[in-house]
């Protein structure tokens, strides 16, 4: 799943460490989310959206795979 997390974080001048602390996750988790290696739990997705004052859909882009 694609996301705009890195873009939003940089626009707001927030370091990975600071975002991780605010969301109560590790900096590695933030890096993995930004690189698309990890999809967040629904709870973490809500926390991220709330932190930035956006909806989950504004941050995470779900693209269905073609069958």
C-alpha positions as CSV (number, residue, x, y, z in Angstrom):
1,X,0.0,0.0,0.0
2,X,1.4,3.4,-0.9
3,X,1.3,6.3,1.5
4,X,2.2,10.0,1.9
5,X,3.7,9.7,5.3
6,X,7.2,10.8,4.4
7,X,5.9,13.7,2.4
8,X,3.6,14.9,5.2
9,X,6.3,14.4,7.8
10,X,8.8,16.5,5.9
11,X,6.2,19.2,5.0
12,X,5.6,19.6,8.8
13,X,9.4,19.6,9.6
14,X,9.1,16.5,11.8
15,X,11.9,14.0,12.3
16,X,11.2,10.3,12.1
17,X,12.2,10.0,15.8
18,X,9.8,12.7,16.9
19,X,6.9,11.2,14.9
20,X,7.7,7.7,16.3
21,X,7.7,9.1,19.8
22,X,4.3,10.8,19.3
23,X,2.8,7.6,17.9
24,X,4.5,5.4,20.5
25,X,6.3,3.2,17.9
26,X,9.9,2.8,16.9
27,X,11.8,5.0,14.4
28,X,12.3,1.8,12.4
29,X,8.5,1.4,12.2
30,X,8.2,4.9,10.7
31,X,11.0,4.1,8.2
32,X,9.3,0.8,7.2
33,X,6.0,2.6,6.7
34,X,7.6,5.3,4.6
35,X,9.4,2.7,2.4
36,X,6.3,0.6,1.9
37,X,7.8,-2.4,3.7
38,X,5.1,-2.4,6.4
39,X,1.4,-1.6,6.4
40,X,0.1,-0.2,9.6
41,X,-2.5,-1.7,11.9
42,X,-5.9,0.0,11.7
43,X,-5.2,1.6,15.1
44,X,-1.8,3.0,14.0
45,X,-3.4,4.3,10.8
46,X,-6.0,6.2,12.9
47,X,-3.2,7.5,15.2
48,X,-1.2,8.8,12.1
49,X,-4.3,10.4,10.6
50,X,-5.3,12.0,13.8
51,X,-1.7,13.3,14.3
52,X,-1.8,15.1,11.0
53,X,-5.4,16.1,11.2
54,X,-6.3,14.2,8.0
55,X,-8.3,11.1,7.1
56,X,-6.7,7.7,6.7
57,X,-7.6,7.9,3.0
58,X,-5.6,11.2,2.7
59,X,-2.5,9.4,3.9
60,X,-2.8,5.8,2.7
61,X,-3.5,4.9,-0.9
62,X,-5.0,1.5,-1.4
63,X,-4.9,0.2,-4.9
64,X,-6.6,-3.1,-5.6
65,X,-4.7,-5.6,-7.6
66,X,-6.1,-6.6,-10.9
67,X,-7.2,-10.2,-11.2
